[in-house]
Amino acid sequence: MRSTFSLLLYINRNKVRVDGTTSVLCRISIDGKNTVITTGISCKPQQWNAKSAETSDARTNNRLKKFRSNAERLYEDLLKRYGVVSAELLKNEIAGHVVIPIHLLQMGQRERERLAVRAKEIGSNSTYRSSRYYQSYIREFLESKGISDIAFSDITEEFGREYKVYLKRYKNFGASQTNLCLCWLNRLVYLAVNHEIIRANPLEEVEYEKKPPAKRMHISKAELKQLLEPKLPQNDPLKELARRTFIFSCFTGLAYVDTQLLYPHHIGKTAAGRRYIQINRRKTKVESFIPLHPIAEQIINLYNTTDDTQPVFPLPSRDMMWFEIHELGVIIGRKENLSYHQARHSFGSFLISEGICTESIAKMMGHASISSTQNYAKISEKKISEDMDRLIERRKNNEY
């Protein structure tokens, strides 16, 4: 005879962590006998709806649905295998499939698997790609200590300090790269705290490196002029594509992924015959409206503007284009490394220097808030000088 089987998701409102979250638990009921298991998922008590057993966060709900679906599937599998299922048997089976790692590298691998899924959901794998390197640095550090992994219970403040010294001395990392590696390490330790593997993060007192002054995130107009008239090696179509799309982004502010996803239907024309691009940014889902600069229009005319089944530019993955963009910087004699994202910064910087209002820049760049524009488009030295000249002129007029 088939067992009576039910799952109830709930939270313990009396056991809230320091970060304001609590674990989502699952009560398994089979034939009147109950047992409880943690789902490995957390939420804030105010987000939880006890009636629907859901949270107000869509991503968390998706994870809860997957947990429930997995539990129901395991129940059916056990029923077919043994003919009868107890609550404890199902709990042990679920635990075997939802094991929370108690070692550092294991937790890192689990987190990277989650990031891989997230990368597909949002269409950007930059965080997942970076995590590969951060994970490898921890592995190399542990190997230098003669161990393959370390339990969270064995991690101490001294461990964190030794890791920081290792990054600086043996990897020759600067402040920014060292801090990114420490962020990944802390991320994994805090996951252990959230899953109640350890009570607190032992690395909280390990200080981050003091950051040096920010590097210039945009190119100058002189460097843009050099890119417009480059001396590139012959028969190198990929480098020429990199040059053209970089310049195109300098005049449109489109990020690399948005340039990849640019199709002919995104290109329109006003009643006055002025062409423009109208596209929702992949990152923010906010619409960008960009009147085309003549140079950007010249570039776009060299590529696909009619076949809407194909993108405008035949761009490869961002990783493949990285070296080509970097080499462009070397060709023009740029001291700092050149990256594609600097083209977007340059667009904002050029508009600011020409006195374009922040609201218009925000619309063209597809920013979700005006504060992003204020942080994104750094005011150039020329603009500062012009403002000071106007101030001096006003003072002279007042005095005389």
C-alpha positions as CSV (number, residue, x, y, z in Angstrom):
1,M,0.0,0.0,0.0
2,R,1.3,3.5,-0.9
3,S,2.6,5.6,2.0
4,T,1.2,9.0,2.9
5,F,3.9,11.4,2.0
6,S,4.2,15.2,2.4
7,L,6.9,17.9,2.6
8,L,6.5,21.1,4.6
9,L,9.0,24.0,4.1
10,Y,9.3,26.4,7.0
11,I,11.7,28.6,8.9
12,N,12.8,29.0,12.5
13,R,12.1,32.6,13.3
14,N,13.7,32.3,16.7
15,K,17.1,31.4,15.2
16,V,18.3,34.3,13.1
17,R,21.9,34.8,12.2
18,V,24.0,37.9,12.5
19,D,23.4,38.8,8.8
20,G,19.6,38.7,9.4
21,T,18.9,35.4,7.7
22,T,17.6,32.1,8.9
23,S,17.7,28.5,7.4
24,V,14.8,27.1,5.5
25,L,13.9,23.7,6.9
26,C,11.9,20.8,5.5
27,R,9.7,18.6,7.6
28,I,9.3,15.2,6.0
29,S,6.1,13.3,6.9
30,I,5.6,9.7,5.9
31,D,2.8,7.5,7.5
32,G,2.4,9.9,10.4
33,K,6.1,10.0,11.3
34,N,8.2,13.1,10.9
35,T,11.8,14.2,10.6
36,V,13.4,17.5,9.7
37,I,16.3,18.3,7.4
38,T,17.9,21.6,6.4
39,T,17.5,22.6,2.7
40,G,20.8,24.5,2.7
41,I,18.9,27.6,1.7
42,S,18.5,30.8,3.7
43,C,16.3,33.8,3.6
44,K,15.3,36.8,5.8
45,P,12.2,36.1,8.1
46,Q,10.4,39.1,6.6
47,Q,10.7,37.6,3.1
48,W,9.0,34.3,4.1
49,N,5.4,33.6,3.4
50,A,4.3,30.7,5.6
51,K,1.0,30.1,3.8
52,S,2.6,29.6,0.4
53,A,6.0,28.3,1.8
54,E,7.8,30.8,-0.5
55,T,9.9,33.9,-0.2
56,S,9.6,37.2,-2.0
57,D,12.9,36.4,-3.8
58,A,12.5,34.6,-7.1
59,R,15.9,33.1,-7.2
60,T,15.5,31.6,-3.7
61,N,12.1,30.2,-4.7
62,N,13.6,28.5,-7.7
63,R,16.2,26.8,-5.4
64,L,13.3,25.7,-3.1
65,K,11.4,24.3,-6.0
66,K,14.5,22.3,-7.1
67,F,14.9,21.0,-3.6
68,R,11.2,19.9,-3.4
69,S,11.4,18.4,-6.8
70,N,14.5,16.5,-5.9
71,A,13.0,15.2,-2.7
72,E,9.9,14.0,-4.5
73,R,12.0,12.2,-7.1
74,L,14.1,10.5,-4.5
75,Y,10.9,9.4,-2.7
76,E,9.6,7.8,-5.9
77,D,12.9,6.1,-6.5
78,L,13.1,4.6,-3.0
79,L,9.5,3.5,-3.3
80,K,10.2,1.6,-6.5
81,R,13.4,0.1,-5.0
82,Y,12.1,-1.0,-1.6
83,G,8.4,-0.9,-1.8
84,V,8.2,1.1,1.4
85,V,9.9,4.3,2.5
86,S,10.4,5.8,6.0
87,A,10.9,9.5,6.8
88,E,14.5,8.8,8.1
89,L,15.4,6.7,5.0
90,L,14.3,9.6,2.7
91,K,16.1,12.1,4.9
92,N,19.3,10.2,4.6
93,E,18.9,9.9,0.9
94,I,18.3,13.6,0.5
95,A,21.3,14.4,2.7
96,G,23.4,12.2,0.4
97,H,22.4,14.4,-2.5
98,V,22.5,17.8,-0.7
99,V,25.7,17.4,1.2
100,I,27.1,20.7,2.6
101,P,30.9,20.6,2.2
102,I,32.9,21.0,5.4
103,H,36.2,21.6,3.6
104,L,37.4,24.8,1.9
105,L,38.1,23.6,-1.6
106,Q,35.0,21.5,-1.6
107,M,32.9,24.5,-0.7
108,G,34.7,26.5,-3.5
109,Q,33.8,23.8,-6.1
110,R,30.2,23.8,-4.9
111,E,30.0,27.6,-5.2
112,R,31.6,27.5,-8.6
113,E,28.9,25.1,-9.8
114,R,26.3,27.5,-8.5
115,L,28.0,30.4,-10.3
116,A,28.0,28.4,-13.6
117,V,24.3,28.0,-13.4
118,R,23.9,31.7,-12.5
119,A,26.2,32.7,-15.4
120,K,23.8,31.1,-17.9
121,E,20.8,32.7,-16.2
122,I,22.2,36.3,-16.6
123,G,24.2,35.8,-19.8
124,S,27.5,36.8,-18.2
125,N,30.3,34.5,-17.0
126,S,32.8,37.0,-15.7
127,T,32.3,36.1,-12.0
128,Y,32.4,32.4,-12.8
129,R,35.5,32.8,-15.0
130,S,37.3,34.8,-12.2
131,S,36.4,32.2,-9.6
132,R,38.4,29.6,-11.4
133,Y,41.6,31.6,-10.7
134,Y,40.8,32.4,-7.1
135,Q,40.0,28.8,-6.5
136,S,43.3,27.7,-8.0
137,Y,45.3,30.1,-5.9
138,I,43.9,28.6,-2.7
139,R,44.7,25.2,-4.0
140,E,48.3,26.2,-4.7
141,F,48.6,27.7,-1.3
142,L,47.4,24.6,0.4
143,E,49.7,22.5,-1.6
144,S,52.6,24.7,-0.6
145,K,51.7,23.8,3.0
146,G,51.6,20.1,2.1
147,I,47.9,19.6,2.3
148,S,45.2,18.9,-0.3
149,D,42.3,20.7,1.5
150,I,41.5,22.1,4.9
151,A,38.4,21.8,7.2
152,F,36.6,25.0,8.0
153,S,37.1,24.2,11.7
154,D,40.9,24.3,11.2
155,I,41.0,27.7,9.5
156,T,42.4,30.4,11.8
157,E,43.2,34.1,11.5
158,E,46.9,33.1,11.1
159,F,45.9,31.0,8.0
160,G,44.3,34.1,6.4
161,R,47.4,36.2,7.1
162,E,49.7,33.5,5.7
163,Y,47.6,33.3,2.6
164,K,47.8,37.1,2.1
165,V,51.6,36.9,2.4
166,Y,51.7,34.0,-0.1
167,L,49.8,36.0,-2.6
168,K,52.1,39.1,-2.3
169,R,55.4,37.3,-2.1
170,Y,55.0,34.2,-4.3
171,K,52.3,35.3,-6.8
172,N,53.6,38.9,-6.8
173,F,50.1,40.3,-6.7
174,G,49.3,43.9,-6.1
175,A,46.7,45.3,-3.7
176,S,43.7,44.9,-6.0
177,Q,44.4,41.3,-7.0
178,T,45.2,40.3,-3.4
179,N,42.0,41.8,-2.2
180,L,40.0,39.9,-4.8
181,C,41.5,36.6,-3.7
182,L,40.8,37.4,-0.1
183,C,37.2,38.2,-1.0
184,W,36.8,34.7,-2.5
185,L,38.3,33.1,0.6
186,N,36.0,35.1,2.9
187,R,33.0,34.2,0.6
188,L,33.6,30.5,1.1
189,V,34.1,30.9,4.9
190,Y,30.9,32.9,5.2
191,L,29.1,30.2,3.4
192,A,30.3,27.8,6.0
193,V,29.0,30.2,8.7
194,N,25.6,30.4,6.9
195,H,25.3,26.6,6.9
196,E,26.3,26.5,10.6
197,I,29.4,24.5,9.9
198,I,31.3,27.1,12.0
199,R,30.0,29.7,14.4
200,A,31.9,32.7,13.1
201,N,34.4,33.8,10.4
202,P,37.9,33.5,11.9
203,L,39.3,35.8,9.1
204,E,37.3,38.9,10.1
205,E,40.4,40.6,11.5
206,V,42.6,39.9,8.5
207,E,42.8,43.3,6.9
208,Y,42.6,43.9,3.2
209,E,45.4,45.7,1.4
210,K,45.2,49.5,1.0
211,K,44.2,50.2,-2.6
212,P,46.5,52.4,-4.7
213,P,44.9,55.4,-6.6
214,A,42.5,54.2,-9.2
215,K,43.9,53.7,-12.7
216,R,42.6,55.7,-15.6
217,M,39.5,53.8,-16.8
218,H,39.1,55.7,-20.1
219,I,41.3,56.5,-23.0
220,S,42.3,60.1,-24.0
221,K,41.1,61.8,-27.2
222,A,44.7,61.6,-28.4
223,E,44.7,57.8,-28.0
224,L,41.3,57.6,-29.7
225,K,42.8,59.5,-32.6
226,Q,45.7,57.0,-32.8
227,L,43.2,54.2,-32.9
228,L,41.3,55.9,-35.7
229,E,44.5,55.9,-37.8
230,P,46.4,52.7,-36.7
231,K,49.3,50.9,-38.3
232,L,48.1,47.4,-37.9
233,P,49.7,44.2,-39.3
234,Q,48.3,43.2,-42.7
235,N,46.0,40.2,-43.1
236,D,44.8,40.3,-39.5
237,P,40.9,40.5,-39.7
238,L,40.4,39.7,-36.0
239,K,42.5,42.6,-34.9
240,E,40.8,45.0,-37.3
241,L,37.4,43.8,-36.0
242,A,38.7,44.5,-32.5
243,R,39.8,48.0,-33.4
244,R,36.6,48.9,-35.2
245,T,34.3,47.5,-32.4
246,F,36.4,49.2,-29.7
247,I,36.0,52.6,-31.6
248,F,32.3,51.8,-32.1
249,S,31.9,51.4,-28.3
250,C,33.8,54.7,-27.7
251,F,31.1,56.4,-29.7
252,T,28.1,54.4,-28.5
253,G,28.9,53.3,-24.9
254,L,27.8,49.7,-25.7
255,A,29.4,47.0,-23.5
256,Y,30.9,44.0,-25.3
257,V,27.9,41.7,-24.6
258,D,25.5,44.4,-25.9
259,T,27.6,44.8,-29.1
260,Q,27.5,41.0,-29.5
261,L,23.7,41.1,-29.2
262,L,23.3,44.1,-31.6
263,Y,21.0,43.1,-34.5
264,P,19.8,45.1,-37.5
265,H,16.3,45.6,-35.9
266,H,18.0,47.6,-33.1
267,I,19.0,50.3,-35.6
268,G,16.4,52.9,-36.3
269,K,16.0,56.2,-38.1
270,T,14.2,59.4,-37.0
271,A,11.9,61.4,-39.1
272,A,14.8,63.7,-39.8
273,G,16.9,60.8,-41.1
274,R,19.1,60.5,-38.1
275,R,20.1,56.9,-37.3
276,Y,20.1,55.6,-33.8
277,I,20.4,52.4,-31.7
278,Q,17.7,51.4,-29.3
279,I,18.5,48.3,-27.3
280,N,17.9,46.9,-23.8
281,R,21.2,46.4,-21.9
282,R,21.9,42.8,-21.0
283,K,23.2,43.7,-17.6
284,T,20.5,46.1,-16.3
285,K,17.6,45.4,-18.7
286,V,17.3,49.2,-19.1
287,E,16.8,50.6,-22.5
288,S,19.6,52.6,-24.2
289,F,18.8,55.2,-26.8
290,I,22.0,56.2,-28.7
291,P,22.0,58.7,-31.7
292,L,24.8,57.4,-34.0
293,H,27.9,59.5,-34.3
294,P,29.1,59.7,-38.0
295,I,32.1,57.6,-37.1
296,A,30.0,54.9,-35.5
297,E,27.7,55.0,-38.5
298,Q,30.6,54.5,-40.9
299,I,31.7,51.4,-38.9
300,I,28.2,49.9,-38.7
301,N,27.8,50.3,-42.4
302,L,30.8,47.9,-42.9
303,Y,28.8,45.0,-41.3
304,N,25.4,43.4,-41.4
305,T,22.6,45.9,-41.2
306,T,19.9,43.9,-43.2
307,D,19.8,40.2,-42.2
308,D,18.0,40.2,-38.9
309,T,18.8,36.5,-38.3
310,Q,22.5,37.5,-37.8
311,P,24.1,40.0,-35.4
312,V,25.6,43.2,-36.8
313,F,29.2,42.3,-35.8
314,P,30.6,38.8,-36.1
315,L,32.2,38.9,-32.6
316,P,33.8,35.9,-30.9
317,S,33.7,35.3,-27.2
318,R,35.1,38.1,-25.0
319,D,38.0,35.9,-23.9
320,M,39.1,35.4,-27.5
321,M,39.0,39.2,-28.1
322,W,40.9,40.0,-24.9
323,F,44.4,39.6,-26.4
324,E,43.5,41.6,-29.5
325,I,42.3,44.6,-27.5
326,H,45.4,44.4,-25.2
327,E,47.7,44.5,-28.2
328,L,45.9,47.5,-29.6
329,G,46.9,49.3,-26.4
330,V,50.5,48.3,-26.9
331,I,50.4,49.5,-30.5
332,I,49.3,53.0,-29.5
333,G,51.9,53.1,-26.7
334,R,49.4,53.1,-23.8
335,K,51.1,52.4,-20.5
336,E,48.1,50.8,-18.8
337,N,46.5,47.7,-20.1
338,L,43.7,48.4,-22.6
339,S,40.4,46.6,-22.0
340,Y,37.2,46.7,-24.0
341,H,35.2,48.0,-21.0
342,Q,37.4,51.2,-21.1
343,A,35.6,52.1,-24.4
344,R,32.3,52.4,-22.5
345,H,34.0,54.5,-19.8
346,S,35.5,56.7,-22.5
347,F,32.1,57.3,-24.0
348,G,30.8,58.6,-20.7
349,S,33.9,60.7,-20.1
350,F,33.8,62.3,-23.6
351,L,30.2,63.2,-23.1
352,I,30.9,64.8,-19.7
353,S,33.8,66.8,-21.1
354,E,31.5,68.1,-23.8
355,G,29.0,69.4,-21.3
356,I,26.2,66.8,-22.1
357,C,23.8,66.7,-19.1
358,T,23.9,63.7,-16.8
359,E,20.3,62.7,-17.6
360,S,21.0,62.4,-21.3
361,I,24.2,60.4,-20.7
362,A,22.2,58.0,-18.4
363,K,19.7,57.4,-21.1
364,M,22.3,56.7,-23.7
365,M,24.3,54.4,-21.4
366,G,21.3,52.5,-20.1
367,H,21.9,53.2,-16.5
368,A,19.3,52.1,-13.9
369,S,20.0,55.2,-11.8
370,I,21.6,58.6,-12.2
371,S,24.1,57.8,-9.5
372,S,25.6,55.1,-11.7
373,T,26.2,57.8,-14.4
374,Q,27.9,60.1,-11.9
375,N,30.2,57.3,-10.8
376,Y,30.8,55.9,-14.3
377,A,31.6,59.0,-16.3
378,K,34.6,60.6,-14.5
379,I,34.9,64.3,-15.0
380,S,38.0,65.0,-17.1
381,E,40.8,67.4,-16.4
382,K,39.6,69.6,-19.2
383,K,36.1,69.9,-17.7
384,I,37.6,70.8,-14.3
385,S,39.9,73.4,-15.8
386,E,36.9,74.9,-17.7
387,D,34.8,75.1,-14.5
388,M,37.7,76.8,-12.7
389,D,38.2,79.3,-15.5
390,R,34.5,80.2,-15.3
391,L,34.7,80.6,-11.6
392,I,37.8,82.9,-11.9
393,E,35.9,84.9,-14.6
394,R,32.9,85.4,-12.3
395,R,35.2,86.5,-9.5
396,K,36.8,89.1,-11.7
397,N,33.4,90.4,-12.8
398,N,32.3,90.8,-9.2
399,E,35.5,92.6,-8.2
400,Y,35.6,95.0,-11.1
